[in-house]
Amino acid sequence: MVDFILKYWIQELFALVIAVITWLWRALLRRKQENDEIKEGMMALLHDRIYQACSFFLKRGWCSLEDRSNLEYLYTPYKAIGGNGTGESLYKKCLELPLTAETADEKKEEG
């Protein structure tokens, strides 16, 4: 009886363990791929938002404190997940723009 258990049941047990490990490994790889795709999508959205905002501010020629705060809020996670290139260069150009204490609403009231 012990020989039977050693011969067949231990083989089945090892097969089951290997199957579970394989399933877990594939699930882990699927999760990693999904997370990578979400990260790429988030980076694309942040880049687009930074690009749009910076293009507007550069065309306008100035930034308010709120504008810079918003840009920093967008740029910090963008940089943390690996964003660089045009998003970074536009962000730095916007930091060089003249700073005004007036908000966009106050500028509209003057004009």
N, C-alpha and C positions, 0 to 999 in steps of 0.2 A: 504494500500500500504506500509506503514512504517512497519507494522508487517511482510509482505512478505519479505521485504528487510532484516530486522533484522533476520528472521528465516533462510533464504536460502542463501542470498548473503554474509552475514558475515561468515557463515560456509564455503562457497567456498573460500572466501578470506583467512581465516585461513588455509584451506587445501593448498592453493597455497603458502602461506608464509612458511608453514612447508615443502612442497615439495622443495622449493628453498633453504631453510636452509639445508635440508638433502643432496641435490645435492652439495651444497658448501662444506659441511662437508666431503663428500666422495671424492670430488676433492682435498681437502686439505690433506686428508689421503693418497691418491694416490701420490700426489706430495711429501709428507714427505717420503713415502716408496721409491720412485724413488731417492730422494736425499740421503737417507741412503745407497741405493745400489751403487750409484755413489761414495759416500764417502768410502765405503768398497773397491770398485775397485781401487780407487786412492791410498788408503792405501796399498793395495796389490802391486800395481806397484811401489810405492815409496820404500816399504820394499824390493822388489826384486832388485831394482836398488842399494839400500844401501848395501844389502847383497852381490851382485856381486862385487861392487866396493871395499868394505871392504875386501872381501876374496882375491881379487887381491892384494890390498895394503899390507895385512898381509903376504901373500905369498912372495911378493917382499921385504918386510922388511923396507920400508920407504915411506914417503909421501912428495910430493912437496907442496908448498904453494897453487898452483892451485888445487891440489887434495883435500886439506883440505877445500878450499873455496867451491869446488863443493859438497863435502860431507855435509858441513854446509847448503848449498843451498837446498839439498835434505832432510836433517834431520829436518830442522826447520818446514816445513809444515807437515812432517810425525808426529812429536811430537804434533803439534797443533791439528791435527785431531784425536789424541788418540793413536798413535802408540807407542809401547814400546817393551819390551822383547828383542828378539834377535837383532832387528835393533838398539836399544839403546846400548846394550852391545858391538856390533861390532863397532859402531860409537865411543864409548869411548876407545876401544882398538886401533882404528886407530889414535885417538888423542895422544896416548902414543907413537906412532911410532916415530923414529928419523925424524926430519924435515930437508930436504935439499932444497937449493935454486935452484937447477938444475931442469930443466923440463925433462920429459921422452925423448924428442928429444936429449937433450944434453947428457943424459946417453948413448943413442944409439951411438952417435958419438964417445964417448970414447971407447966403447966396440967394 
